[in-house]
Amino acid sequence: MSDPLLAIADLTVEFPTARGPARAVDRVHLTLAQGEVLGLVGESGCGKSMTALSALRLVPPPGRITSGQIRFLGQDLLTLPARAMQALRGKRVSMIFQEPMTALNPVLTVGEQIAEMVRLHLRASRSEAKTRTIDLLKLVGISSPDKRWSEYPHQLSGGMRQRVMIAMAVSCDPDLVFADEPTTALDVTVQAQILDLLASLRERLGMSMVMISHNLGVIAQVAHNVAVMYAGRIVEYTSTKELFADPQHPYTRGLLGSLPRYDEHGPLQERLNAIPGTVPPLGGVVRGCAFAPRCPLVVDKCTQEEPPLELTRPAHETRCWVVDRVP
């Protein structure tokens, strides 16, 4: 077995609060092989985006990484000098941010913003960078790229802005791309187009990808493996096929149970099932399992001791005291 492209071990990210340090990411372990797509799913605020930002060392202050390793091609990114990390970020590891309208600079044309990445990382001249940028706009399916080069983000539709973000992320042929909710706020047709585009680019460029989403349908479509996050922790980790066929953690079952189901006659239920309660607040003291207050299977041990993430099926890890173990 070759070494993984990305290996995250014991990653913890904390933010100071009036009630003490709040763990946005709590001892997370993840691995990603070359050419694979890892899905990272969970409710808003569970730590998905912060895990990705940690890998690029872009945790917003006053947050900070307090423990762990993030090894990319065997090198711990957390120990790299700032200049070396800056050279790697965008070239070898890049990110498609969640909201392109806020991620793109409103006072620069989209062409200038992509070309800046090319000039910075590939040492291209202005004319070379412009030529490559126009080629990238074509690659991501933007029509009339020569015209779009000189347009500003507000002049483009949401789907086109997302394509510009994708063009920026792949402009230097990175080994790894973090895609943070790349289809949020897009209509269903455009969502499908963006997912098809990402799949074709990944195959064409040989990229690996971490797909961050709260949409299990998106994850089912694109990911090889899935990590389910809750309150900053990984609660289930297995292949996509296994997760949808045999979910183990009560939270995962709740997420899957909340999805609408249809047959040829329409919806199979009048109302969607919901998970009761809310996610525990950041900074609060969580004793035992963080999901215990919302869990239908809770027992006394769940409120006293935190369960470890351990094998409950072959190649299937679950953080739960009550799930059945298969020898």
C-alpha positions as CSV (number, residue, x, y, z in Angstrom):
1,M,0.0,0.0,0.0
2,S,1.3,3.4,-0.9
3,D,1.2,6.3,1.5
4,P,-2.0,8.4,1.5
5,L,-2.0,11.7,-0.3
6,L,-3.4,13.4,2.8
7,A,-3.4,12.1,6.4
8,I,-4.9,14.1,9.2
9,A,-4.3,12.9,12.7
10,D,-5.6,14.2,16.0
11,L,-6.5,17.6,14.6
12,T,-8.0,20.0,17.1
13,V,-9.0,23.6,16.4
14,E,-10.1,25.9,19.2
15,F,-11.6,29.4,19.6
16,P,-11.5,31.3,22.8
17,T,-14.9,32.1,24.3
18,A,-16.1,33.6,27.6
19,R,-16.8,30.0,28.8
20,G,-13.4,28.7,27.8
21,P,-11.9,27.3,24.7
22,A,-14.5,26.1,22.1
23,R,-13.4,23.1,20.0
24,A,-14.6,23.6,16.5
25,V,-12.6,20.5,15.4
26,D,-12.1,17.8,18.0
27,R,-9.3,15.2,17.5
28,V,-10.2,14.5,13.8
29,H,-8.5,11.7,11.9
30,L,-8.9,11.4,8.1
31,T,-7.0,9.9,5.2
32,L,-7.3,10.4,1.5
33,A,-5.7,8.2,-1.2
34,Q,-4.4,9.5,-4.5
35,G,-7.3,9.9,-7.0
36,E,-10.0,9.5,-4.4
37,V,-12.9,11.7,-3.3
38,L,-13.7,11.9,0.4
39,G,-17.1,13.2,1.4
40,L,-17.3,15.3,4.6
41,V,-20.9,15.6,5.8
42,G,-22.8,17.1,8.7
43,E,-25.0,19.9,9.8
44,S,-23.8,23.6,9.6
45,G,-21.3,24.4,12.3
46,C,-20.1,20.8,12.8
47,G,-16.5,21.6,11.8
48,K,-16.4,20.5,8.1
49,S,-15.2,23.8,6.7
50,M,-12.8,24.4,9.6
51,T,-11.1,21.0,8.9
52,A,-10.5,22.1,5.3
53,L,-9.3,25.6,6.3
54,S,-6.9,23.9,8.8
55,A,-5.3,21.9,6.0
56,L,-4.6,25.2,4.2
57,R,-3.5,26.9,7.4
58,L,-6.3,29.5,6.9
59,V,-8.0,29.1,10.3
60,P,-9.5,32.6,11.0
61,P,-8.2,34.3,14.1
62,P,-8.6,34.1,17.0
63,G,-9.0,30.4,16.2
64,R,-5.9,28.3,16.3
65,I,-4.8,24.7,15.7
66,T,-3.9,23.3,19.1
67,S,-2.9,19.8,18.2
68,G,-2.5,17.3,15.4
69,Q,-0.7,16.6,12.2
70,I,-1.8,17.3,8.6
71,R,0.5,15.3,6.4
72,F,0.4,16.0,2.6
73,L,2.6,13.7,0.5
74,G,4.3,12.7,3.8
75,Q,5.1,16.3,4.8
76,D,3.5,17.9,7.9
77,L,1.9,21.1,6.7
78,L,1.6,22.4,10.2
79,T,5.4,22.6,10.6
80,L,6.1,24.2,7.2
81,P,7.6,27.7,7.3
82,A,5.0,30.4,6.3
83,R,6.7,31.1,2.9
84,A,6.8,27.4,2.0
85,M,3.1,27.0,2.9
86,Q,2.2,30.1,0.8
87,A,4.0,28.6,-2.2
88,L,2.1,25.3,-1.7
89,R,-1.3,26.8,-1.1
90,G,-3.1,27.3,-4.4
91,K,-0.5,25.3,-6.4
92,R,-0.5,21.9,-4.8
93,V,-3.5,22.2,-2.5
94,S,-6.4,24.5,-3.3
95,M,-9.9,25.2,-2.2
96,I,-13.3,26.1,-3.9
97,F,-14.9,28.3,-1.3
98,Q,-18.5,28.1,-0.4
99,E,-19.8,31.5,-1.5
100,P,-18.2,32.8,-4.7
101,M,-19.7,36.3,-4.4
102,T,-17.8,36.9,-1.1
103,A,-14.7,34.9,-2.1
104,L,-14.2,36.8,-5.4
105,N,-12.8,40.3,-5.3
106,P,-15.6,42.7,-6.5
107,V,-13.2,45.3,-7.9
108,L,-11.1,43.0,-10.1
109,T,-12.3,41.3,-13.2
110,V,-12.6,37.5,-13.0
111,G,-9.9,37.2,-15.6
112,E,-7.4,39.3,-13.5
113,Q,-8.2,37.2,-10.5
114,I,-7.5,33.9,-12.2
115,A,-4.4,35.3,-13.9
116,E,-3.0,36.4,-10.6
117,M,-2.9,32.8,-9.4
118,V,-1.2,31.7,-12.6
119,R,1.5,34.5,-12.5
120,L,2.1,33.9,-8.8
121,H,2.6,30.1,-8.9
122,L,3.6,29.3,-12.4
123,R,5.9,32.4,-12.9
124,A,4.0,33.2,-16.1
125,S,4.2,36.5,-17.9
126,R,1.1,38.7,-18.2
127,S,0.3,37.5,-21.7
128,E,1.0,33.9,-20.9
129,A,-1.3,34.2,-17.8
130,K,-4.1,35.7,-19.8
131,T,-3.9,33.0,-22.5
132,R,-4.0,30.3,-19.8
133,T,-6.9,32.0,-18.0
134,I,-8.9,32.1,-21.2
135,D,-8.2,28.4,-21.7
136,L,-9.3,27.7,-18.1
137,L,-12.5,29.6,-18.6
138,K,-13.1,27.4,-21.6
139,L,-12.2,24.3,-19.6
140,V,-14.9,25.0,-17.0
141,G,-17.6,25.6,-19.6
142,I,-17.8,29.4,-19.7
143,S,-19.0,30.6,-23.1
144,S,-17.3,33.6,-24.7
145,P,-14.2,33.4,-22.4
146,D,-12.5,36.4,-24.1
147,K,-15.5,38.6,-23.2
148,R,-15.9,37.1,-19.7
149,W,-12.2,37.8,-18.9
150,S,-13.0,41.5,-18.6
151,E,-16.3,41.1,-16.6
152,Y,-16.7,41.6,-12.8
153,P,-18.2,39.0,-10.4
154,H,-21.5,40.9,-10.1
155,Q,-22.0,40.6,-13.9
156,L,-22.0,36.8,-13.8
157,S,-24.7,34.4,-12.7
158,G,-24.2,32.3,-9.6
159,G,-23.4,29.2,-11.6
160,M,-20.8,31.1,-13.7
161,R,-19.2,32.6,-10.6
162,Q,-18.9,29.1,-9.2
163,R,-17.2,28.0,-12.5
164,V,-14.8,30.9,-12.1
165,M,-14.0,29.7,-8.5
166,I,-13.3,26.2,-9.9
167,A,-11.1,27.6,-12.7
168,M,-9.0,29.4,-10.0
169,A,-8.8,26.3,-7.9
170,V,-7.5,24.1,-10.8
171,S,-5.4,26.8,-12.5
172,C,-2.1,25.3,-11.3
173,D,-3.1,21.6,-11.7
174,P,-3.2,20.9,-7.9
175,D,-2.9,17.4,-6.4
176,L,-5.7,18.1,-3.9
177,V,-8.8,20.3,-4.0
178,F,-11.1,21.0,-1.1
179,A,-14.6,21.8,-2.4
180,D,-16.6,23.5,0.3
181,E,-20.3,23.3,-0.5
182,P,-19.7,24.0,-4.2
183,T,-23.4,23.7,-5.1
184,T,-25.0,25.7,-2.3
185,A,-27.6,28.3,-3.4
186,L,-27.6,27.0,-7.0
187,D,-30.7,25.6,-8.6
188,V,-30.9,21.9,-9.2
189,T,-30.0,22.0,-12.9
190,V,-26.9,24.1,-12.2
191,Q,-25.9,21.9,-9.3
192,A,-25.9,18.9,-11.6
193,Q,-23.7,20.8,-14.1
194,I,-21.2,21.8,-11.4
195,L,-21.0,18.3,-10.1
196,D,-20.5,16.9,-13.6
197,L,-17.8,19.5,-14.2
198,L,-15.9,18.6,-11.0
199,A,-16.0,14.9,-11.9
200,S,-14.7,15.5,-15.4
201,L,-11.9,17.8,-14.2
202,R,-10.9,15.4,-11.5
203,E,-10.6,12.6,-14.0
204,R,-8.9,14.8,-16.6
205,L,-6.4,16.4,-14.2
206,G,-5.9,13.5,-11.9
207,M,-6.9,15.4,-8.8
208,S,-8.0,14.1,-5.4
209,M,-10.8,15.9,-3.7
210,V,-12.4,16.5,-0.3
211,M,-16.1,17.3,-1.0
212,I,-17.7,19.2,1.9
213,S,-21.5,19.1,2.0
214,H,-24.6,18.8,4.1
215,N,-26.3,17.3,1.1
216,L,-26.1,13.5,1.2
217,G,-27.4,13.2,-2.4
218,V,-24.3,15.1,-3.6
219,I,-22.0,12.9,-1.5
220,A,-23.6,9.7,-2.8
221,Q,-23.0,10.9,-6.3
222,V,-19.3,11.8,-6.1
223,A,-17.5,10.4,-3.0
224,H,-15.7,7.1,-2.6
225,N,-15.6,7.3,1.2
226,V,-17.5,9.4,3.7
227,A,-16.8,10.9,7.1
228,V,-19.8,12.1,9.1
229,M,-19.1,14.9,11.5
230,Y,-21.1,16.0,14.5
231,A,-20.0,18.8,17.0
232,G,-16.5,18.8,15.7
233,R,-16.0,15.0,15.9
234,I,-16.0,12.2,13.3
235,V,-18.9,9.9,14.3
236,E,-18.9,7.5,11.3
237,Y,-16.3,6.8,8.7
238,T,-16.6,4.2,5.9
239,S,-17.1,3.8,2.1
240,T,-20.0,5.6,0.5
241,K,-21.6,2.3,-0.5
242,E,-21.4,0.9,3.0
243,L,-22.7,4.1,4.6
244,F,-25.8,4.2,2.6
245,A,-26.4,0.4,2.7
246,D,-25.7,0.0,6.5
247,P,-25.5,3.2,8.5
248,Q,-24.4,2.6,12.1
249,H,-24.4,5.8,14.0
250,P,-27.9,7.1,15.2
251,Y,-27.0,10.5,13.8
252,T,-26.2,9.1,10.3
253,R,-29.5,7.2,10.4
254,G,-31.3,10.4,11.4
255,L,-29.7,12.3,8.4
256,L,-30.7,9.5,6.0
257,G,-34.1,9.2,7.5
258,S,-34.8,12.9,7.0
259,L,-34.3,12.6,3.2
260,P,-37.5,12.6,1.1
261,R,-38.3,9.3,-0.6
262,Y,-40.3,8.9,-3.8
263,D,-41.7,6.3,-6.1
264,E,-43.5,6.5,-9.4
265,H,-46.6,8.0,-7.7
266,G,-44.7,10.7,-5.8
267,P,-43.5,11.2,-2.2
268,L,-43.8,8.2,0.1
269,Q,-44.3,10.2,3.3
270,E,-46.4,13.3,4.1
271,R,-43.9,14.8,6.4
272,L,-40.1,14.5,6.6
273,N,-38.6,13.0,9.7
274,A,-36.5,15.4,11.7
275,I,-33.8,14.9,14.3
276,P,-35.1,16.5,17.5
277,G,-33.1,19.0,19.5
278,T,-30.1,21.1,18.4
279,V,-26.4,20.9,18.1
280,P,-24.6,21.6,21.4
281,P,-23.2,25.2,21.5
282,L,-19.5,25.8,20.9
283,G,-17.8,26.4,24.2
284,G,-20.2,24.3,26.3
285,V,-19.0,21.4,28.4
286,V,-20.0,18.2,26.6
287,R,-19.8,15.1,28.8
288,G,-20.1,11.7,27.2
289,C,-21.4,11.5,23.6
290,A,-22.2,14.9,22.1
291,F,-25.2,13.4,20.3
292,A,-26.7,11.8,23.4
293,P,-29.3,14.6,24.1
294,R,-30.8,14.0,20.7
295,C,-30.3,10.3,20.4
296,P,-33.3,7.8,20.4
297,L,-31.0,5.0,21.6
298,V,-29.3,6.8,24.5
299,V,-28.3,4.8,27.6
300,D,-26.7,6.0,30.8
301,K,-23.2,5.3,29.6
302,C,-23.7,7.7,26.7
303,T,-24.1,10.6,29.0
304,Q,-21.1,9.7,31.2
305,E,-18.3,8.5,28.8
306,E,-17.3,9.7,25.3
307,P,-17.3,6.7,22.9
308,P,-14.2,6.1,20.9
309,L,-14.2,5.9,17.1
310,E,-13.7,2.2,16.4
311,L,-14.4,-0.6,14.0
312,T,-18.0,-1.8,14.2
313,R,-17.9,-3.5,10.7
314,P,-14.9,-4.3,8.5
315,A,-13.5,-0.9,7.2
316,H,-16.4,0.8,9.0
317,E,-15.7,3.0,12.1
318,T,-18.4,4.3,14.4
319,R,-18.4,6.5,17.5
320,C,-21.2,4.9,19.5
321,W,-21.7,2.8,22.7
322,V,-24.9,1.1,21.6
323,V,-24.2,0.1,18.0
324,D,-23.8,-3.7,17.5
325,R,-20.2,-4.8,16.8
326,V,-19.5,-7.5,14.3
327,P,-16.5,-9.7,15.3
